[in-house]
Amino acid sequence: MSQVIPATLIAGDGIGPEIVDATLAVLDALKAPFEWDRQVAGLAGVQQSGDPLPKATLDSIRRTRLALKGPLETPSGGGYRSSNVRLREEFQLYANLRPAHTIIPGGRFDNIDLMVVRENLEGLYIGHEHYVPIDNDPHAVAMATGINTRQGCRRLLEFAFDTAVATGRKKVTIVHKANIMKALTGIFLETGLDLYERKYKGKFQLDSVIVDACAMKLVLNPWQFDMLVTTNLFGDILSDLVAGLVGGLGMAPGANIGAEAAIFEAVHGSAPDIAGKGIANPTALLLAAALMLDHCKLADQAARLRKAIDEALNIDKVRTGDLGGSAGTAAYTQALVSRIANG
Ligand code: NAI
């Protein structure tokens, strides 16, 4: 019997508890060896302990160094700071991994298999922003500072290049805007080219593209790319674009990897409009669980999980409403469990 792996479980807000229950049922069917420590965050954290990221939750992740989380609600404008951003900072989750893989054929783009690796902590997202008031206008001038460090670029690029080698990617493309933001994104490009020459040459092909051209190329011919690696803001935008190529956020998993922990999640939010109705699609969180199994070197269980999703959607044709089907979360979960039991 395989060893038990302690992991933190955050059910999250809105549809979070529904898609987490579905994911746990499927992981149970797979006999995945996780020993869950259930904690709260987001709105549930505020309601239960007055804090969107309670100390007990942080302590749990510090202990397990591994978490699966449902979506967390963040109020727009005022209110509390995003728990997702705080988790990234707290555990130095510097790499965001977003694979995009066509599961249901016949969409606008078939046979997509693309990985986006985004720097998660630096760049224009560090939040150093302010206004300069002039005369009667308190917002007359807006300023933002971006910071990219050599060390931050290097650890992210190293992670991306190692992942490319480990997963057999043939080509890695560095996405930048070094023609305009010569220092801020030039340092990322320069560090990547240098690292490749010194450590990775011959292991895969490396090229680079300017972010605006990349967006156009992704829509015209996404198959020309294999792995994209880029800075925080560009990665945020391009990873959603890439999710759109394979049917939208409902099918998009994400992994946040750092030196001190790894946190796996669906890319979509808490979907308050459909919460509690039993119709949410748990596929994105299930695919995040597959990434978590990969991370724990349980590749066989990850492969069985992905196969069950493919078969339930494409052979049994059990699909939730967002995919044009009529199944509820429970019926889809049951189809997955049956596929695993008979697989
Ligand atoms: P959302 O992703 O929650 O919803 C957008 C639309 O997609 C809605 O119509 C929703 O019903 C649908 N949808 C999303 N996931 C679905 C699923 N699994 N199955 C079926 N339909 C699904 O985005 P929204 O409404 O902008 O955000 C709601 C809340 O989620 C906000 O408080 C936001 O801050 C939070 N959020 C949290 C994230 C996280 O924890 N990683 C990521 C994005 C948003």
Boltz pocket constraint, residues with backbone or C-beta under 6 A from the ligand:
constraints:
  - pocket:
      binder: B
      contacts: [[A, 15], [A, 19], [A, 70], [A, 71], [A, 72], [A, 73], [A, 74], [A, 75], [A, 84], [A, 249], [A, 250], [A, 265], [A, 266], [A, 267], [A, 268], [A, 269], [A, 270], [A, 271], [A, 272], [A, 273], [A, 274], [A, 279], [A, 280], [A, 281], [A, 282], [A, 283], [A, 284], [A, 322]]
      max_distance: 6.0
